[in-house]
Amino acid sequence: MKKNFKILSLLLLSTVLFSCGSIPRMMGPYIEAGTQNTSNQPQAQQQQTTQQTQQTQNQAQTQPQQQQQISQQNYVTREEVFSMVSISDAPRLKVYNIVIGSFSVQENAQRLTKSLQPDYHPIIVINEKGMFRVIIASFDSYNVARDELVNSIKYKFPDAWILTQRR
């Protein structure tokens, strides 16, 4: 009984020490940034760490260029015949709609809608094939919709796209 108590107390003590940072984590996925002990690492691992750091710096430098290229792209809009699930959303629906989710089951679309509130006020529409589209924003101008998609929505919802009503 005493042996089990000692083992349990040692485990508890080590857990507390690791969680409060008293003992640095030196291996596995728990290595803290800036605390790597490079003196014991083989030279290949040191080179890999240096290469990863250089890649990160290069990515940071090229990111503004990539953003500029993305903003100059024209996004193809999909045209569909669709109708509103809730008539009360009709005044908010414009010509160019940014879709962030598409579901064959209405409950899934509603679940996404609820998860976005109160930050967003999404609209659910259903197309002629029975797909429920979750629209996060709606605009009168294609250029404004594209800019909003590129500058803010794509970062949170990478699969977002633009939908228009087929006439």
C-alpha positions, -999 to +999 in steps of 0.1 A: +000+000+000+028+024+009+046+015-023+016+024-044+013+057-025+049+066-032+046+059-069+014+079-071+029+108-053+059+108-076+037+108-106+017+136-092+048+156-084+063+151-118+031+161-135+029+193-114+066+202-122+061+196-159+029+216-161+042+246-143+074+248-163+099+240-135+114+212-156+120+222-193+105+198-218+134+187-240+120+160-262+090+150-282+062+174-292+066+193-259+099+211-267+093+247-258+104+274-283+139+287-275+147+259-250+161+233-274+194+219-263+214+220-295+247+210-280+235+174-277+218+173-311+235+156-340+247+179-367+220+168-391+193+178-367+209+212-361+210+218-399+173+208-402+164+233-374+184+260-392+167+252-425+132+253-409+140+287-394+152+300-428+120+286-445+098+303-420+116+336-426+113+332-464+076+325-461+071+356-440+088+377-467+068+362-496+034+363-479+026+400-489+035+390-525+011+360-524-016+382-509-012+407-537-014+378-563-046+364-546-063+398-546-057+402-583-074+369-592-109+369-604-130+343-586-155+325-607-190+327-593-214+298-593-249+305-606-277+285-591-314+286-586-320+288-549-346+299-524-345+311-489-350+287-460-362+316-438-382+344-454-371+368-427-335+368-442-348+380-476-339+417-472-303+408-463-297+387-495-280+406-523-267+396-558-232+382-548-232+359-518-202+343-501-209+307-492-188+290-465-206+257-462-227+234-483-247+205-468-272+179-480-287+178-445-304+210-432-295+203-395-258+204-404-263+238-421-282+250-390-254+237-367-228+257-386-251+288-385-255+285-347-217+281-343-210+313-361-234+334-340-231+361-325-201+371-346-219+365-379-255+364-390-255+337-417-283+330-442-293+295-452-306+289-488-315+257-506-307+251-543-327+231-568-307+200-561-315+201-524-281+214-512-283+238-482-258+267-487-246+287-457-240+323-468-219+345-445-220+378-464-239+393-493-230+422-516-244+441-545-210+444-563-188+415-574-156+435-567-167+442-531-176+405-526-143+394-541-123+418-519-141+407-488-136+371-497-099+376-503-090+400-475-109+385-446-132+355-452-106+332-469-084+333-439-111+318-416-130+298-443-105+287-470-132+269-490-155+299-493-168+308-527-192+333-544-228+323-554-253+343-575-289+336-582-295+322-617-323+341-635 
